[in-house]
Amino acid sequence: MKTVILGSFAASFLIAFIPLYVGIQHNAMGEFCKNDSLDSCSFDYFYAFGIWTSWFVTIFGSLLGVLVVTHLCIFGFKVITKKSSE
């Protein structure tokens, strides 16, 4: 189970950078600027961290949920087949 959690964490950590990168590259309206001017954009790291965190939590929860349910189904199937063969 530790490998499932670590694998989900690592995958989520890396995958969450994709929407953040796309958002930064398409910063047409200055969403990632502290000030409202695109001419002198001071990058807002706190906002970028918030975007990354929201994607990380969503992806981590989804991956972990799917993997845990799959793990429990496989374990449950093994228990059922073991009891039926006795």
Gaussian input, Z-matrix of N, CA and C with variables (Angstrom, degrees):
# hf/3-21g

backbone

0 1
 N
 C     1     B1
 C     2     B2     1     A1
 N     3     B3     2     A2     1     D1
 C     4     B4     3     A3     2     D2
 C     5     B5     4     A4     3     D3
 N     6     B6     5     A5     4     D4
 C     7     B7     6     A6     5     D5
 C     8     B8     7     A7     6     D6
 N     9     B9     8     A8     7     D7
 C    10    B10     9     A9     8     D8
 C    11    B11    10    A10     9     D9
 N    12    B12    11    A11    10    D10
 C    13    B13    12    A12    11    D11
 C    14    B14    13    A13    12    D12
 N    15    B15    14    A14    13    D13
 C    16    B16    15    A15    14    D14
 C    17    B17    16    A16    15    D15
 N    18    B18    17    A17    16    D16
 C    19    B19    18    A18    17    D17
 C    20    B20    19    A19    18    D18
 N    21    B21    20    A20    19    D19
 C    22    B22    21    A21    20    D20
 C    23    B23    22    A22    21    D21
 N    24    B24    23    A23    22    D22
 C    25    B25    24    A24    23    D23
 C    26    B26    25    A25    24    D24
 N    27    B27    26    A26    25    D25
 C    28    B28    27    A27    26    D26
 C    29    B29    28    A28    27    D27
 N    30    B30    29    A29    28    D28
 C    31    B31    30    A30    29    D29
 C    32    B32    31    A31    30    D30
 N    33    B33    32    A32    31    D31
 C    34    B34    33    A33    32    D32
 C    35    B35    34    A34    33    D33
 N    36    B36    35    A35    34    D34
 C    37    B37    36    A36    35    D35
 C    38    B38    37    A37    36    D36
 N    39    B39    38    A38    37    D37
 C    40    B40    39    A39    38    D38
 C    41    B41    40    A40    39    D39
 N    42    B42    41    A41    40    D40
 C    43    B43    42    A42    41    D41
 C    44    B44    43    A43    42    D42
 N    45    B45    44    A44    43    D43
 C    46    B46    45    A45    44    D44
 C    47    B47    46    A46    45    D45
 N    48    B48    47    A47    46    D46
 C    49    B49    48    A48    47    D47
 C    50    B50    49    A49    48    D48
 N    51    B51    50    A50    49    D49
 C    52    B52    51    A51    50    D50
 C    53    B53    52    A52    51    D51
 N    54    B54    53    A53    52    D52
 C    55    B55    54    A54    53    D53
 C    56    B56    55    A55    54    D54
 N    57    B57    56    A56    55    D55
 C    58    B58    57    A57    56    D56
 C    59    B59    58    A58    57    D57
 N    60    B60    59    A59    58    D58
 C    61    B61    60    A60    59    D59
 C    62    B62    61    A61    60    D60
 N    63    B63    62    A62    61    D61
 C    64    B64    63    A63    62    D62
 C    65    B65    64    A64    63    D63
 N    66    B66    65    A65    64    D64
 C    67    B67    66    A66    65    D65
 C    68    B68    67    A67    66    D66
 N    69    B69    68    A68    67    D67
 C    70    B70    69    A69    68    D68
 C    71    B71    70    A70    69    D69
 N    72    B72    71    A71    70    D70
 C    73    B73    72    A72    71    D71
 C    74    B74    73    A73    72    D72
 N    75    B75    74    A74    73    D73
 C    76    B76    75    A75    74    D74
 C    77    B77    76    A76    75    D75
 N    78    B78    77    A77    76    D76
 C    79    B79    78    A78    77    D77
 C    80    B80    79    A79    78    D78
 N    81    B81    80    A80    79    D79
 C    82    B82    81    A81    80    D80
 C    83    B83    82    A82    81    D81
 N    84    B84    83    A83    82    D82
 C    85    B85    84    A84    83    D83
 C    86    B86    85    A85    84    D84
 N    87    B87    86    A86    85    D85
 C    88    B88    87    A87    86    D86
 C    89    B89    88    A88    87    D87
 N    90    B90    89    A89    88    D88
 C    91    B91    90    A90    89    D89
 C    92    B92    91    A91    90    D90
 N    93    B93    92    A92    91    D91
 C    94    B94    93    A93    92    D92
 C    95    B95    94    A94    93    D93
 N    96    B96    95    A95    94    D94
 C    97    B97    96    A96    95    D95
 C    98    B98    97    A97    96    D96
 N    99    B99    98    A98    97    D97
 C   100   B100    99    A99    98    D98
 C   101   B101   100   A100    99    D99
 N   102   B102   101   A101   100   D100
 C   103   B103   102   A102   101   D101
 C   104   B104   103   A103   102   D102
 N   105   B105   104   A104   103   D103
 C   106   B106   105   A105   104   D104
 C   107   B107   106   A106   105   D105
 N   108   B108   107   A107   106   D106
 C   109   B109   108   A108   107   D107
 C   110   B110   109   A109   108   D108
 N   111   B111   110   A110   109   D109
 C   112   B112   111   A111   110   D110
 C   113   B113   112   A112   111   D111
 N   114   B114   113   A113   112   D112
 C   115   B115   114   A114   113   D113
 C   116   B116   115   A115   114   D114
 N   117   B117   116   A116   115   D115
 C   118   B118   117   A117   116   D116
 C   119   B119   118   A118   117   D117
 N   120   B120   119   A119   118   D118
 C   121   B121   120   A120   119   D119
 C   122   B122   121   A121   120   D120
 N   123   B123   122   A122   121   D121
 C   124   B124   123   A123   122   D122
 C   125   B125   124   A124   123   D123
 N   126   B126   125   A125   124   D124
 C   127   B127   126   A126   125   D125
 C   128   B128   127   A127   126   D126
 N   129   B129   128   A128   127   D127
 C   130   B130   129   A129   128   D128
 C   131   B131   130   A130   129   D129
 N   132   B132   131   A131   130   D130
 C   133   B133   132   A132   131   D131
 C   134   B134   133   A133   132   D132
 N   135   B135   134   A134   133   D133
 C   136   B136   135   A135   134   D134
 C   137   B137   136   A136   135   D135
 N   138   B138   137   A137   136   D136
 C   139   B139   138   A138   137   D137
 C   140   B140   139   A139   138   D138
 N   141   B141   140   A140   139   D139
 C   142   B142   141   A141   140   D140
 C   143   B143   142   A142   141   D141
 N   144   B144   143   A143   142   D142
 C   145   B145   144   A144   143   D143
 C   146   B146   145   A145   144   D144
 N   147   B147   146   A146   145   D145
 C   148   B148   147   A147   146   D146
 C   149   B149   148   A148   147   D147
 N   150   B150   149   A149   148   D148
 C   151   B151   150   A150   149   D149
 C   152   B152   151   A151   150   D150
 N   153   B153   152   A152   151   D151
 C   154   B154   153   A153   152   D152
 C   155   B155   154   A154   153   D153
 N   156   B156   155   A155   154   D154
 C   157   B157   156   A156   155   D155
 C   158   B158   157   A157   156   D156
 N   159   B159   158   A158   157   D157
 C   160   B160   159   A159   158   D158
 C   161   B161   160   A160   159   D159
 N   162   B162   161   A161   160   D160
 C   163   B163   162   A162   161   D161
 C   164   B164   163   A163   162   D162
 N   165   B165   164   A164   163   D163
 C   166   B166   165   A165   164   D164
 C   167   B167   166   A166   165   D165
 N   168   B168   167   A167   166   D166
 C   169   B169   168   A168   167   D167
 C   170   B170   169   A169   168   D168
 N   171   B171   170   A170   169   D169
 C   172   B172   171   A171   170   D170
 C   173   B173   172   A172   171   D171
 N   174   B174   173   A173   172   D172
 C   175   B175   174   A174   173   D173
 C   176   B176   175   A175   174   D174
 N   177   B177   176   A176   175   D175
 C   178   B178   177   A177   176   D176
 C   179   B179   178   A178   177   D177
 N   180   B180   179   A179   178   D178
 C   181   B181   180   A180   179   D179
 C   182   B182   181   A181   180   D180
 N   183   B183   182   A182   181   D181
 C   184   B184   183   A183   182   D182
 C   185   B185   184   A184   183   D183
 N   186   B186   185   A185   184   D184
 C   187   B187   186   A186   185   D185
 C   188   B188   187   A187   186   D186
 N   189   B189   188   A188   187   D187
 C   190   B190   189   A189   188   D188
 C   191   B191   190   A190   189   D189
 N   192   B192   191   A191   190   D190
 C   193   B193   192   A192   191   D191
 C   194   B194   193   A193   192   D192
 N   195   B195   194   A194   193   D193
 C   196   B196   195   A195   194   D194
 C   197   B197   196   A196   195   D195
 N   198   B198   197   A197   196   D196
 C   199   B199   198   A198   197   D197
 C   200   B200   199   A199   198   D198
 N   201   B201   200   A200   199   D199
 C   202   B202   201   A201   200   D200
 C   203   B203   202   A202   201   D201
 N   204   B204   203   A203   202   D202
 C   205   B205   204   A204   203   D203
 C   206   B206   205   A205   204   D204
 N   207   B207   206   A206   205   D205
 C   208   B208   207   A207   206   D206
 C   209   B209   208   A208   207   D207
 N   210   B210   209   A209   208   D208
 C   211   B211   210   A210   209   D209
 C   212   B212   211   A211   210   D210
 N   213   B213   212   A212   211   D211
 C   214   B214   213   A213   212   D212
 C   215   B215   214   A214   213   D213
 N   216   B216   215   A215   214   D214
 C   217   B217   216   A216   215   D215
 C   218   B218   217   A217   216   D216
 N   219   B219   218   A218   217   D217
 C   220   B220   219   A219   218   D218
 C   221   B221   220   A220   219   D219
 N   222   B222   221   A221   220   D220
 C   223   B223   222   A222   221   D221
 C   224   B224   223   A223   222   D222
 N   225   B225   224   A224   223   D223
 C   226   B226   225   A225   224   D224
 C   227   B227   226   A226   225   D225
 N   228   B228   227   A227   226   D226
 C   229   B229   228   A228   227   D227
 C   230   B230   229   A229   228   D228
 N   231   B231   230   A230   229   D229
 C   232   B232   231   A231   230   D230
 C   233   B233   232   A232   231   D231
 N   234   B234   233   A233   232   D232
 C   235   B235   234   A234   233   D233
 C   236   B236   235   A235   234   D234
 N   237   B237   236   A236   235   D235
 C   238   B238   237   A237   236   D236
 C   239   B239   238   A238   237   D237
 N   240   B240   239   A239   238   D238
 C   241   B241   240   A240   239   D239
 C   242   B242   241   A241   240   D240
 N   243   B243   242   A242   241   D241
 C   244   B244   243   A243   242   D242
 C   245   B245   244   A244   243   D243
 N   246   B246   245   A245   244   D244
 C   247   B247   246   A246   245   D245
 C   248   B248   247   A247   246   D246
 N   249   B249   248   A248   247   D247
 C   250   B250   249   A249   248   D248
 C   251   B251   250   A250   249   D249
 N   252   B252   251   A251   250   D250
 C   253   B253   252   A252   251   D251
 C   254   B254   253   A253   252   D252
 N   255   B255   254   A254   253   D253
 C   256   B256   255   A255   254   D254
 C   257   B257   256   A256   255   D255

   B1=1.4486
   B2=1.5265
   B3=1.3294
   B4=1.4643
   B5=1.5199
   B6=1.3229
   B7=1.4670
   B8=1.5265
   B9=1.3248
   B10=1.4638
   B11=1.5258
   B12=1.3149
   B13=1.4650
   B14=1.5311
   B15=1.3280
   B16=1.4651
   B17=1.5285
   B18=1.3197
   B19=1.4581
   B20=1.5202
   B21=1.3225
   B22=1.4621
   B23=1.5193
   B24=1.3291
   B25=1.4575
   B26=1.5262
   B27=1.3233
   B28=1.4676
   B29=1.5281
   B30=1.3229
   B31=1.4657
   B32=1.5286
   B33=1.3143
   B34=1.4628
   B35=1.5223
   B36=1.3207
   B37=1.4636
   B38=1.5258
   B39=1.3197
   B40=1.4675
   B41=1.5269
   B42=1.3132
   B43=1.4640
   B44=1.5263
   B45=1.3283
   B46=1.4655
   B47=1.5273
   B48=1.3211
   B49=1.4577
   B50=1.5265
   B51=1.3260
   B52=1.4691
   B53=1.5307
   B54=1.3531
   B55=1.4688
   B56=1.5277
   B57=1.3244
   B58=1.4622
   B59=1.5252
   B60=1.3170
   B61=1.4590
   B62=1.5334
   B63=1.3311
   B64=1.4633
   B65=1.5243
   B66=1.3211
   B67=1.4629
   B68=1.5165
   B69=1.3122
   B70=1.4662
   B71=1.5263
   B72=1.3295
   B73=1.4654
   B74=1.5304
   B75=1.3098
   B76=1.4635
   B77=1.5235
   B78=1.2995
   B79=1.4618
   B80=1.5276
   B81=1.3216
   B82=1.4634
   B83=1.5258
   B84=1.3222
   B85=1.4626
   B86=1.5261
   B87=1.3054
   B88=1.4554
   B89=1.5114
   B90=1.3221
   B91=1.4647
   B92=1.5214
   B93=1.3168
   B94=1.4648
   B95=1.5218
   B96=1.3177
   B97=1.4735
   B98=1.5264
   B99=1.3287
   B100=1.4703
   B101=1.5191
   B102=1.3121
   B103=1.4580
   B104=1.5240
   B105=1.3111
   B106=1.4668
   B107=1.5226
   B108=1.3096
   B109=1.4608
   B110=1.5239
   B111=1.3195
   B112=1.4624
   B113=1.5277
   B114=1.3308
   B115=1.4653
   B116=1.5242
   B117=1.3170
   B118=1.4741
   B119=1.5286
   B120=1.3201
   B121=1.4669
   B122=1.5234
   B123=1.3202
   B124=1.4609
   B125=1.5311
   B126=1.3266
   B127=1.4651
   B128=1.5225
   B129=1.3279
   B130=1.4614
   B131=1.5345
   B132=1.3281
   B133=1.4670
   B134=1.5205
   B135=1.3150
   B136=1.4669
   B137=1.5308
   B138=1.3175
   B139=1.4683
   B140=1.5283
   B141=1.3291
   B142=1.4689
   B143=1.5273
   B144=1.3290
   B145=1.4591
   B146=1.5268
   B147=1.3238
   B148=1.4679
   B149=1.5166
   B150=1.3269
   B151=1.4689
   B152=1.5300
   B153=1.3382
   B154=1.4649
   B155=1.5273
   B156=1.3282
   B157=1.4635
   B158=1.5219
   B159=1.3208
   B160=1.4706
   B161=1.5263
   B162=1.3294
   B163=1.4678
   B164=1.5216
   B165=1.3327
   B166=1.4651
   B167=1.5247
   B168=1.3128
   B169=1.4665
   B170=1.5274
   B171=1.3270
   B172=1.4635
   B173=1.5245
   B174=1.3202
   B175=1.4657
   B176=1.5252
   B177=1.3346
   B178=1.4686
   B179=1.5213
   B180=1.3178
   B181=1.4623
   B182=1.5115
   B183=1.3250
   B184=1.4650
   B185=1.5239
   B186=1.3264
   B187=1.4674
   B188=1.5196
   B189=1.3119
   B190=1.4580
   B191=1.5246
   B192=1.3243
   B193=1.4576
   B194=1.5201
   B195=1.3146
   B196=1.4677
   B197=1.5261
   B198=1.3246
   B199=1.4622
   B200=1.5250
   B201=1.3149
   B202=1.4738
   B203=1.5271
   B204=1.3169
   B205=1.4670
   B206=1.5240
   B207=1.3248
   B208=1.4636
   B209=1.5234
   B210=1.3277
   B211=1.4622
   B212=1.5309
   B213=1.3195
   B214=1.4631
   B215=1.5277
   B216=1.3270
   B217=1.4736
   B218=1.5202
   B219=1.3145
   B220=1.4665
   B221=1.5229
   B222=1.3438
   B223=1.4542
   B224=1.5264
   B225=1.3365
   B226=1.4596
   B227=1.5124
   B228=1.3127
   B229=1.4565
   B230=1.5239
   B231=1.3369
   B232=1.4664
   B233=1.5208
   B234=1.3259
   B235=1.4653
   B236=1.5257
   B237=1.3248
   B238=1.4678
   B239=1.5194
   B240=1.3315
   B241=1.4659
   B242=1.5272
   B243=1.3296
   B244=1.4567
   B245=1.5315
   B246=1.3249
   B247=1.4601
   B248=1.5248
   B249=1.3288
   B250=1.4683
   B251=1.5292
   B252=1.3463
   B253=1.4615
   B254=1.5239
   B255=1.3116
   B256=1.4815
   B257=1.4923
   A1=110.73
   A2=116.88
   A3=119.87
   A4=111.01
   A5=116.42
   A6=119.33
   A7=110.73
   A8=117.47
   A9=120.74
   A10=109.82
   A11=116.30
   A12=120.62
   A13=110.30
   A14=117.60
   A15=120.13
   A16=111.87
   A17=116.86
   A18=120.04
   A19=111.77
   A20=116.90
   A21=120.87
   A22=110.79
   A23=116.36
   A24=120.87
   A25=110.74
   A26=117.06
   A27=120.88
   A28=111.28
   A29=116.78
   A30=119.88
   A31=110.97
   A32=117.07
   A33=121.03
   A34=111.40
   A35=115.85
   A36=120.92
   A37=110.49
   A38=116.37
   A39=120.49
   A40=112.51
   A41=117.58
   A42=120.72
   A43=111.28
   A44=118.58
   A45=121.58
   A46=112.13
   A47=117.51
   A48=119.40
   A49=111.97
   A50=118.38
   A51=120.72
   A52=111.49
   A53=120.44
   A54=117.96
   A55=112.79
   A56=116.85
   A57=119.15
   A58=110.38
   A59=117.56
   A60=122.09
   A61=111.22
   A62=116.12
   A63=120.07
   A64=110.55
   A65=116.27
   A66=119.80
   A67=112.72
   A68=116.57
   A69=120.09
   A70=110.52
   A71=117.14
   A72=120.74
   A73=111.98
   A74=117.82
   A75=122.09
   A76=110.27
   A77=116.58
   A78=123.44
   A79=109.93
   A80=116.45
   A81=121.08
   A82=113.28
   A83=117.55
   A84=120.06
   A85=112.51
   A86=117.13
   A87=120.31
   A88=114.75
   A89=116.89
   A90=119.62
   A91=112.18
   A92=117.04
   A93=120.97
   A94=112.67
   A95=117.66
   A96=121.76
   A97=109.34
   A98=116.27
   A99=119.94
   A100=110.29
   A101=116.56
   A102=120.44
   A103=108.46
   A104=117.03
   A105=120.64
   A106=113.51
   A107=117.47
   A108=120.53
   A109=110.57
   A110=116.11
   A111=120.23
   A112=111.28
   A113=116.59
   A114=119.53
   A115=111.43
   A116=116.16
   A117=120.18
   A118=108.43
   A119=115.31
   A120=121.13
   A121=110.00
   A122=115.42
   A123=122.25
   A124=106.08
   A125=116.45
   A126=121.15
   A127=111.25
   A128=115.59
   A129=122.89
   A130=109.17
   A131=115.93
   A132=121.14
   A133=111.90
   A134=117.55
   A135=120.76
   A136=110.47
   A137=117.19
   A138=121.08
   A139=110.55
   A140=116.43
   A141=120.36
   A142=110.36
   A143=117.38
   A144=120.90
   A145=110.93
   A146=116.85
   A147=121.05
   A148=111.91
   A149=116.99
   A150=120.91
   A151=109.48
   A152=116.66
   A153=120.33
   A154=110.81
   A155=117.02
   A156=121.44
   A157=111.50
   A158=116.75
   A159=118.72
   A160=111.11
   A161=117.31
   A162=119.83
   A163=111.24
   A164=117.11
   A165=120.47
   A166=110.83
   A167=117.09
   A168=121.28
   A169=110.39
   A170=116.33
   A171=120.29
   A172=111.49
   A173=116.83
   A174=121.18
   A175=110.66
   A176=116.62
   A177=120.54
   A178=110.86
   A179=116.85
   A180=120.18
   A181=112.42
   A182=115.99
   A183=119.87
   A184=111.51
   A185=115.88
   A186=119.33
   A187=111.65
   A188=115.83
   A189=119.38
   A190=110.79
   A191=116.64
   A192=119.77
   A193=112.14
   A194=116.37
   A195=120.42
   A196=110.77
   A197=116.28
   A198=119.27
   A199=112.40
   A200=117.35
   A201=119.85
   A202=110.22
   A203=117.59
   A204=119.85
   A205=110.12
   A206=117.29
   A207=120.82
   A208=110.66
   A209=116.29
   A210=121.05
   A211=110.62
   A212=117.02
   A213=120.40
   A214=111.83
   A215=116.76
   A216=119.45
   A217=110.86
   A218=117.04
   A219=120.35
   A220=110.27
   A221=116.38
   A222=120.43
   A223=110.79
   A224=116.13
   A225=120.28
   A226=111.80
   A227=117.37
   A228=121.39
   A229=110.78
   A230=116.85
   A231=120.26
   A232=110.49
   A233=117.62
   A234=121.90
   A235=110.29
   A236=117.18
   A237=120.63
   A238=110.94
   A239=116.46
   A240=119.20
   A241=111.29
   A242=116.61
   A243=119.92
   A244=110.17
   A245=117.84
   A246=121.06
   A247=111.58
   A248=116.80
   A249=118.93
   A250=111.98
   A251=116.71
   A252=119.08
   A253=111.71
   A254=118.06
   A255=120.71
   A256=112.53
   D1=-30.73
   D2=178.32
   D3=-63.92
   D4=-37.83
   D5=179.83
   D6=-68.07
   D7=-33.24
   D8=177.25
   D9=-65.08
   D10=-45.33
   D11=-179.30
   D12=-66.73
   D13=-45.40
   D14=179.12
   D15=-64.88
   D16=-40.39
   D17=177.73
   D18=-64.19
   D19=-42.35
   D20=177.77
   D21=-64.64
   D22=-40.73
   D23=179.00
   D24=-62.70
   D25=-47.96
   D26=-178.24
   D27=-64.42
   D28=-44.72
   D29=179.76
   D30=-64.40
   D31=-42.69
   D32=179.43
   D33=-65.82
   D34=-39.25
   D35=179.10
   D36=-58.49
   D37=-44.08
   D38=-178.17
   D39=-78.80
   D40=-41.97
   D41=-177.42
   D42=-65.85
   D43=-31.73
   D44=-179.02
   D45=-65.90
   D46=-18.85
   D47=177.74
   D48=-74.47
   D49=-22.09
   D50=-177.49
   D51=-64.58
   D52=-53.67
   D53=178.63
   D54=-65.77
   D55=-30.42
   D56=176.59
   D57=-65.58
   D58=-44.95
   D59=178.45
   D60=-61.36
   D61=-44.41
   D62=178.61
   D63=-62.70
   D64=-41.58
   D65=178.57
   D66=-63.07
   D67=-40.60
   D68=179.59
   D69=-68.40
   D70=-40.48
   D71=-179.98
   D72=-67.31
   D73=-29.02
   D74=-179.90
   D75=-107.02
   D76=45.95
   D77=-176.72
   D78=-83.91
   D79=53.30
   D80=-172.80
   D81=-67.64
   D82=-31.98
   D83=-176.98
   D84=-104.96
   D85=7.54
   D86=176.28
   D87=77.63
   D88=33.33
   D89=-178.94
   D90=-63.67
   D91=-31.01
   D92=-177.41
   D93=-96.75
   D94=15.54
   D95=177.78
   D96=-101.02
   D97=137.60
   D98=177.02
   D99=-68.11
   D100=-43.06
   D101=176.11
   D102=-93.20
   D103=166.28
   D104=-173.87
   D105=-86.65
   D106=7.36
   D107=-177.39
   D108=-104.86
   D109=131.24
   D110=176.05
   D111=-78.71
   D112=-17.99
   D113=-179.65
   D114=-67.61
   D115=-40.71
   D116=178.86
   D117=-124.20
   D118=71.05
   D119=-175.43
   D120=-79.76
   D121=119.32
   D122=172.95
   D123=-101.44
   D124=112.51
   D125=-172.02
   D126=-60.66
   D127=133.07
   D128=-178.81
   D129=-95.97
   D130=95.43
   D131=-177.56
   D132=-68.74
   D133=-32.16
   D134=179.76
   D135=-65.37
   D136=-42.62
   D137=177.59
   D138=-65.47
   D139=-42.40
   D140=178.85
   D141=-62.81
   D142=-40.47
   D143=177.54
   D144=-63.92
   D145=-37.75
   D146=177.44
   D147=-64.57
   D148=-41.02
   D149=177.56
   D150=-64.68
   D151=-46.93
   D152=-179.81
   D153=-61.17
   D154=-43.64
   D155=-178.48
   D156=-63.47
   D157=-41.14
   D158=179.85
   D159=-63.75
   D160=-39.90
   D161=176.87
   D162=-70.06
   D163=-38.58
   D164=179.82
   D165=-61.50
   D166=-47.31
   D167=-178.43
   D168=-63.00
   D169=-42.40
   D170=179.81
   D171=-63.67
   D172=-48.12
   D173=-177.91
   D174=-68.34
   D175=-43.71
   D176=-179.50
   D177=-61.80
   D178=-45.12
   D179=179.15
   D180=-62.98
   D181=-41.68
   D182=-179.95
   D183=-66.77
   D184=-49.16
   D185=-179.82
   D186=-62.24
   D187=-46.53
   D188=-178.32
   D189=-64.19
   D190=-40.65
   D191=178.78
   D192=-61.76
   D193=-46.73
   D194=-179.89
   D195=-64.09
   D196=-44.46
   D197=-177.80
   D198=-68.48
   D199=-38.18
   D200=178.92
   D201=-68.34
   D202=-42.95
   D203=178.25
   D204=-63.00
   D205=-42.25
   D206=177.58
   D207=-61.81
   D208=-43.98
   D209=179.37
   D210=-61.79
   D211=-43.94
   D212=-179.81
   D213=-67.44
   D214=-36.72
   D215=177.65
   D216=-65.65
   D217=-42.52
   D218=179.16
   D219=-64.82
   D220=-44.11
   D221=178.63
   D222=-63.08
   D223=-42.92
   D224=178.78
   D225=-64.53
   D226=-38.68
   D227=178.07
   D228=-64.66
   D229=-39.50
   D230=177.96
   D231=-64.24
   D232=-40.92
   D233=179.90
   D234=-65.57
   D235=-42.72
   D236=-179.12
   D237=-65.82
   D238=-44.77
   D239=-179.16
   D240=-68.21
   D241=-31.34
   D242=178.41
   D243=-69.41
   D244=-40.80
   D245=179.42
   D246=-69.49
   D247=-35.04
   D248=-178.44
   D249=-74.12
   D250=-23.56
   D251=-179.60
   D252=-84.58
   D253=-12.26
   D254=-179.81
   D255=-79.29

